[in-house]
Amino acid sequence: MKYKLLLSRADYTCRISLLFNGSMNQGEYEALMSDTTKRIDRHINWTEDEDHSPAVSFLVEVLSDPAYPLYAKGYLNRAAHKLTYVLIHRAEGRIYSLDLGKDHRNPDGALIGEKHKHRWSEQTGVKEAYVPEDITAAMHHPADVWEQFCAEANLIHDGNMNSPPSEQLDMML
């Protein structure tokens, strides 16, 4: 019984460190990303930008058994034809994201295309990007792209992603 208690304390200490310390290590990041209890248990609704820009967005809490302080954010810009989905850790900021419609240049100068993902690392944060093979849906199908984003992030969305306002999609076609 003592052995179980010690494991629980160590596990608890690791979770508290990750929740509040803001200095995640690579092992903690990998554990977070491989955690299959991450979930969103509500519908996602796109909302118009309060500054009346051509963008719509959403921000929803991500629940998990370890209670990671996570949010998922989506951003769709009508005029620029850009779609972004981001997993945000309250202490670390952006830790995982997908960008469609905008180029990225890695710190080594390599130009990554208009479709790329960022994965957090201890060495570079989210400055490095790579071209994902798992994203095959087109930008003008944001729900399909979201489904593919969630699959690699081990994120379960138990709800619907409602379509952006119709004029948003008309401009992207």
Residue frames as qw, qx, qy, qz and C-alpha x, y, z in Angstrom:
[[0.000, 0.885, 0.466, 0.000, 0.00, 0.00, 0.00],
 [0.306, -0.767, 0.108, 0.553, 2.86, 2.45, 0.75],
 [0.424, -0.065, 0.602, 0.674, 4.29, 1.79, -2.70],
 [0.175, 0.668, 0.633, 0.351, 1.03, 2.88, -4.33],
 [0.196, -0.921, -0.239, 0.237, 0.94, 6.02, -2.20],
 [0.408, -0.538, 0.333, 0.658, 4.48, 6.97, -3.23],
 [0.330, 0.239, 0.667, 0.624, 3.64, 6.51, -6.91],
 [0.019, 0.832, 0.538, 0.135, 0.56, 8.67, -6.47],
 [0.298, -0.845, -0.026, 0.444, 2.60, 11.42, -4.81],
 [0.403, -0.270, 0.507, 0.712, 5.20, 11.35, -7.57],
 [0.220, 0.493, 0.692, 0.480, 2.49, 11.44, -10.20],
 [0.122, -0.903, -0.401, 0.100, 0.76, 14.29, -8.37],
 [0.373, -0.681, 0.168, 0.607, 4.02, 16.25, -8.10],
 [0.359, 0.034, 0.623, 0.694, 4.67, 15.82, -11.82],
 [0.087, 0.700, 0.638, 0.309, 1.15, 17.06, -12.64],
 [0.237, -0.897, -0.213, 0.307, 1.45, 20.06, -10.31],
 [0.417, -0.431, 0.361, 0.715, 4.81, 20.94, -11.89],
 [0.257, 0.259, 0.674, 0.642, 3.33, 20.79, -15.38],
 [0.032, -0.801, -0.589, -0.103, 0.21, 22.73, -14.40],
 [0.214, -0.958, -0.154, 0.109, 1.84, 25.67, -12.68],
 [0.628, -0.453, 0.239, 0.586, 5.58, 25.76, -13.26],
 [0.425, 0.868, -0.029, -0.257, 5.55, 26.87, -16.86],
 [0.065, 0.675, -0.706, -0.203, 8.75, 24.98, -17.60],
 [0.951, 0.117, 0.178, -0.225, 7.61, 21.80, -19.26],
 [0.268, -0.501, 0.756, 0.325, 10.25, 19.28, -20.24],
 [0.398, 0.263, -0.681, -0.556, 10.19, 17.06, -23.32],
 [0.144, -0.107, -0.978, 0.101, 8.97, 14.00, -21.41],
 [0.205, 0.432, 0.580, -0.660, 6.05, 15.93, -19.94],
 [0.399, 0.434, -0.245, -0.770, 5.17, 17.26, -23.38],
 [0.335, 0.143, -0.865, -0.345, 5.23, 13.80, -24.92],
 [0.012, -0.261, -0.903, 0.341, 3.07, 12.45, -22.08],
 [0.301, 0.474, 0.283, -0.778, 0.59, 15.29, -22.59],
 [0.427, 0.395, -0.456, -0.674, 0.41, 14.75, -26.35],
 [0.325, 0.060, -0.927, -0.179, 0.04, 10.96, -26.04],
 [0.227, 0.166, 0.724, -0.630, -2.66, 11.27, -23.36],
 [0.127, -0.264, -0.783, -0.549, -5.82, 9.88, -24.93],
 [0.129, -0.622, -0.705, 0.314, -8.13, 11.39, -22.30],
 [0.032, -0.274, 0.057, 0.959, -7.88, 14.88, -23.84],
 [0.119, 0.522, 0.809, 0.243, -11.37, 15.87, -24.92],
 [0.190, 0.007, 0.000, -0.982, -13.73, 18.66, -25.81],
 [0.058, 0.358, 0.926, -0.106, -17.25, 17.83, -24.72],
 [0.244, 0.687, 0.350, -0.588, -19.19, 20.62, -26.37],
 [0.592, 0.672, 0.367, 0.251, -20.11, 21.98, -29.77],
 [0.409, -0.303, 0.145, 0.848, -17.73, 24.45, -31.37],
 [0.297, 0.866, 0.403, 0.003, -19.17, 27.65, -32.76],
 [0.487, 0.195, 0.125, 0.842, -17.18, 30.09, -34.84],
 [0.081, -0.859, -0.372, 0.343, -17.66, 33.71, -33.78],
 [0.420, 0.807, 0.094, 0.405, -17.08, 36.89, -35.72],
 [0.533, 0.028, -0.262, 0.804, -14.08, 39.00, -34.79],
 [0.170, -0.791, -0.453, 0.375, -15.10, 41.84, -32.49],
 [0.168, -0.552, 0.207, 0.790, -13.01, 44.27, -34.55],
 [0.655, 0.630, 0.209, -0.360, -15.07, 43.40, -37.64],
 [0.029, -0.523, 0.741, 0.419, -12.12, 41.88, -39.45],
 [0.734, 0.205, -0.431, -0.483, -12.86, 39.16, -41.99],
 [0.279, 0.235, -0.906, 0.213, -11.80, 36.55, -39.42],
 [0.787, -0.421, -0.112, -0.437, -13.80, 34.15, -37.31],
 [0.246, 0.400, -0.807, 0.358, -12.46, 32.15, -34.37],
 [0.797, -0.476, -0.258, -0.267, -13.27, 29.89, -31.44],
 [0.112, 0.473, -0.732, 0.477, -11.66, 29.11, -28.09],
 [0.844, -0.336, -0.229, -0.349, -12.68, 26.03, -26.08],
 [0.427, -0.604, 0.632, -0.230, -11.35, 24.32, -22.98],
 [0.692, 0.224, -0.680, -0.094, -9.74, 20.91, -23.40],
 [0.737, -0.503, 0.290, -0.346, -10.51, 18.53, -20.54],
 [0.623, 0.335, -0.702, 0.085, -8.31, 15.58, -19.50],
 [0.819, -0.439, -0.367, 0.047, -8.00, 13.13, -16.64],
 [0.629, -0.123, -0.266, 0.720, -4.67, 14.69, -15.53],
 [0.065, -0.919, -0.327, 0.211, -6.39, 18.12, -15.73],
 [0.511, 0.030, 0.221, 0.830, -3.85, 19.70, -18.06],
 [0.104, 0.716, 0.247, -0.645, -4.56, 23.44, -18.42],
 [0.303, 0.019, 0.675, 0.672, -5.31, 23.27, -22.14],
 [0.444, 0.631, 0.248, -0.586, -7.38, 25.19, -24.64],
 [0.505, 0.239, 0.644, 0.523, -7.99, 24.70, -28.33],
 [0.167, 0.688, 0.057, -0.704, -8.27, 27.70, -30.58],
 [0.557, 0.394, 0.604, 0.412, -9.29, 28.00, -34.20],
 [0.032, 0.677, -0.051, -0.733, -8.81, 30.97, -36.50],
 [0.523, 0.427, 0.634, 0.378, -10.14, 31.38, -40.02],
 [0.034, -0.560, 0.062, 0.825, -9.39, 34.55, -42.00],
 [0.616, 0.635, 0.442, -0.152, -11.73, 35.25, -44.90],
 [0.355, 0.901, -0.165, -0.186, -9.60, 37.67, -46.86],
 [0.046, -0.712, 0.695, 0.094, -6.22, 35.99, -46.38],
 [0.887, 0.143, -0.378, -0.224, -7.40, 32.39, -46.88],
 [0.210, 0.413, -0.782, 0.417, -5.74, 31.24, -43.64],
 [0.826, -0.408, -0.233, -0.311, -6.84, 28.52, -41.25],
 [0.222, 0.447, -0.729, 0.469, -5.09, 27.77, -37.97],
 [0.807, -0.487, -0.266, -0.201, -5.82, 25.32, -35.17],
 [0.200, 0.567, -0.593, 0.536, -3.80, 25.59, -31.95],
 [0.750, -0.465, -0.459, 0.105, -3.45, 23.62, -28.73],
 [0.044, 0.721, -0.283, 0.632, -2.58, 26.10, -25.98],
 [0.650, -0.313, -0.575, 0.386, -1.09, 25.25, -22.58],
 [0.243, -0.941, -0.217, -0.091, -1.92, 27.95, -20.03],
 [0.546, -0.731, 0.201, 0.356, 1.67, 28.16, -18.71],
 [0.580, -0.165, 0.531, 0.596, 3.64, 27.41, -21.90],
 [0.335, 0.553, -0.183, -0.741, 1.44, 29.02, -24.55],
 [0.805, 0.413, -0.220, -0.364, 1.13, 27.42, -27.97],
 [0.508, -0.430, 0.745, 0.043, 2.42, 23.84, -27.87],
 [0.410, 0.148, 0.843, 0.315, 0.95, 22.30, -31.01],
 [0.375, 0.633, 0.154, -0.660, -0.57, 23.90, -34.09],
 [0.538, 0.321, 0.662, 0.412, -1.54, 23.53, -37.70],
 [0.130, 0.645, -0.048, -0.752, -1.35, 26.41, -40.19],
 [0.536, 0.414, 0.645, 0.354, -2.87, 26.37, -43.66],
 [0.283, 0.879, 0.322, 0.210, -2.44, 29.24, -46.08],
 [0.054, -0.964, 0.254, -0.056, 0.71, 30.89, -44.76],
 [0.748, 0.392, -0.436, 0.312, 4.36, 30.03, -45.30],
 [0.651, -0.748, 0.124, 0.040, 6.76, 29.47, -42.40],
 [0.524, 0.639, -0.486, 0.286, 10.52, 29.85, -42.23],
 [0.862, -0.402, -0.235, 0.197, 12.34, 27.65, -39.72],
 [0.382, -0.872, 0.195, 0.236, 15.23, 29.09, -37.66],
 [0.632, -0.231, 0.535, 0.510, 17.73, 27.38, -40.01],
 [0.133, 0.455, -0.337, -0.814, 16.25, 29.37, -42.92],
 [0.085, 0.153, 0.927, 0.332, 14.37, 26.48, -44.52],
 [0.440, 0.038, -0.069, -0.894, 11.07, 27.60, -46.04],
 [0.205, 0.216, 0.942, -0.154, 8.17, 25.36, -45.09],
 [0.041, -0.331, -0.658, -0.676, 5.05, 25.46, -47.24],
 [0.380, -0.325, -0.054, -0.864, 1.61, 26.87, -46.69],
 [0.865, -0.347, -0.228, -0.282, 0.56, 23.67, -44.91],
 [0.448, 0.356, -0.676, 0.465, 2.64, 23.03, -41.81],
 [0.715, -0.619, -0.313, -0.085, 2.51, 21.98, -38.17],
 [0.074, 0.651, -0.534, 0.535, 4.40, 23.09, -35.10],
 [0.830, -0.382, -0.403, 0.052, 5.23, 20.72, -32.21],
 [0.320, -0.886, 0.273, -0.194, 6.73, 22.14, -29.02],
 [0.865, 0.075, -0.345, 0.356, 10.24, 21.04, -28.04],
 [0.586, -0.700, -0.092, 0.398, 12.58, 21.97, -25.21],
 [0.567, -0.104, 0.271, 0.771, 15.18, 23.19, -27.69],
 [0.127, 0.166, 0.389, 0.897, 13.11, 25.43, -29.97],
 [0.356, 0.312, 0.417, -0.776, 9.67, 25.87, -28.43],
 [0.629, 0.525, 0.566, -0.094, 7.35, 26.01, -31.46],
 [0.086, 0.750, -0.315, -0.576, 9.73, 27.82, -33.83],
 [0.081, -0.230, 0.876, 0.417, 10.35, 24.73, -35.97],
 [0.728, 0.300, 0.187, -0.587, 7.67, 23.53, -38.38],
 [0.257, -0.141, 0.902, 0.317, 7.26, 20.50, -40.61],
 [0.517, 0.098, -0.425, -0.737, 4.98, 19.50, -43.47],
 [0.564, -0.062, 0.715, -0.409, 2.32, 17.10, -42.16],
 [0.141, 0.056, -0.881, -0.449, 1.39, 14.04, -44.18],
 [0.017, 0.370, 0.900, -0.232, -1.82, 13.47, -42.20],
 [0.244, 0.604, 0.278, -0.706, -3.62, 16.66, -43.26],
 [0.266, 0.148, 0.756, 0.579, -5.30, 15.99, -46.58],
 [0.124, 0.777, 0.609, -0.098, -8.52, 17.99, -46.18],
 [0.311, 0.521, 0.207, 0.768, -8.81, 21.31, -47.99],
 [0.138, -0.045, -0.366, 0.919, -8.80, 24.60, -46.11],
 [0.410, -0.139, -0.156, -0.888, -12.36, 25.41, -47.21],
 [0.764, -0.316, -0.514, -0.228, -13.53, 22.33, -45.25],
 [0.071, -0.618, 0.538, -0.569, -12.55, 23.45, -41.73],
 [0.816, -0.314, 0.282, -0.394, -14.45, 20.66, -39.97],
 [0.963, 0.217, -0.129, 0.090, -12.58, 18.00, -41.96],
 [0.414, 0.596, -0.452, 0.519, -9.24, 19.69, -41.22],
 [0.444, -0.562, 0.408, -0.566, -10.23, 19.89, -37.52],
 [0.970, -0.122, 0.075, -0.197, -10.97, 16.16, -37.46],
 [0.835, 0.354, -0.260, 0.332, -7.52, 15.38, -38.88],
 [0.067, 0.661, -0.429, 0.612, -5.84, 17.84, -36.47],
 [0.687, -0.467, 0.299, -0.470, -7.55, 16.17, -33.50],
 [0.987, 0.068, -0.145, -0.018, -6.49, 12.69, -34.64],
 [0.651, 0.389, -0.414, 0.504, -2.75, 13.38, -34.36],
 [0.097, -0.534, 0.406, -0.735, -3.17, 15.40, -31.16],
 [0.326, -0.208, -0.899, 0.205, -5.07, 12.49, -29.52],
 [0.208, 0.105, 0.307, -0.923, -7.90, 14.92, -28.90],
 [0.039, 0.433, 0.892, 0.124, -11.47, 13.65, -28.80],
 [0.229, 0.000, -0.002, -0.973, -14.15, 16.12, -29.82],
 [0.021, 0.390, 0.916, -0.094, -17.47, 14.87, -28.50],
 [0.222, 0.707, 0.323, -0.589, -19.65, 17.43, -30.24],
 [0.602, 0.638, 0.384, 0.289, -20.07, 19.17, -33.55],
 [0.279, -0.318, 0.145, 0.894, -18.00, 21.84, -35.18],
 [0.390, 0.773, 0.439, -0.241, -20.57, 24.20, -36.63],
 [0.592, 0.466, 0.297, 0.586, -19.79, 25.73, -39.99],
 [0.220, -0.275, -0.063, 0.934, -18.32, 29.22, -40.13],
 [0.384, 0.639, 0.259, -0.614, -20.74, 31.89, -41.37],
 [0.756, 0.464, 0.445, 0.121, -21.64, 31.20, -45.01],
 [0.351, 0.928, -0.124, 0.022, -19.89, 34.29, -46.41],
 [0.415, -0.675, 0.598, 0.121, -16.68, 32.97, -44.82],
 [0.691, 0.019, 0.694, 0.202, -16.83, 29.83, -46.93],
 [0.571, 0.773, 0.277, 0.008, -17.96, 31.67, -50.08],
 [0.085, 0.937, -0.323, -0.101, -14.80, 33.78, -50.03],
 [0.461, -0.508, 0.713, 0.144, -12.56, 30.72, -49.70],
 [0.768, 0.282, 0.573, 0.046, -13.96, 28.79, -52.67]]
